[in-house]
Amino acid sequence: MTNDLEYEEISSDEVDRVIAALEQISNSTSSDTIKAFLEECSNNVYYLVYEDEEGLAA
């Protein structure tokens, strides 16, 4: 196992699909704790693609 991080291209379409799926799961969940975890997950997935684009726009 190496310590080198491999670069993976992640499309915005894939990120959008995953976020939409997480939102559907969150909307069908009654637990506030689970909703908080899903929101954190959604934010992490969002920033995989959109963090760099927003940084360039500023």
N, C-alpha and C positions, 0 to 999 in steps of 0.2 A: 504494500500500500504506500502511495506517495503522498507527500504533503502539498503537492502542486494542485491548485484549484483549476479545474477545466472550465472553459467558457462555454456556456450553453445559450444558444439563441432561443429566446422565448417570444412568441408572437403576441401582439396585443389582442388578437382574436381569441387566442387560448386563454389569456388572462381574463378577458371579458366573460367568456363562458364559465370559467371556474368561479368568478365572483358572483355571477348570476345564480349558479347552482348553490353556492354558500348562502346567498340571500334567501333562496327558496327554503333551504333547510332551516335557517334561522326563523323565518316566518312561521314555520310549522312546529317550532319548539316553544314550550312554555317555560323552561328553565332559564332564568336570567344569567346564571353562571355559564351555561352552554352558549347562550347568545353572545356573551362577552368573549368567550373563546373563539367563536365563529367570526365575530367582528374583527378581532385581532388577526386571525388567519387571513381574512379578506384583505385587511390593510397590508399585511406582509406580501400577499400575492400581487396586489395592486402596485406596490412600489418596486416589484421586480422589473416592470417595464416603464411605468410612468414617472418614477422618481427622476431618472436621467433626462427625460423629455422636459419636465417642468423646470429642472435646473438650467437647461439650455435656453429656455424662454425668458428667464429672469435676467 
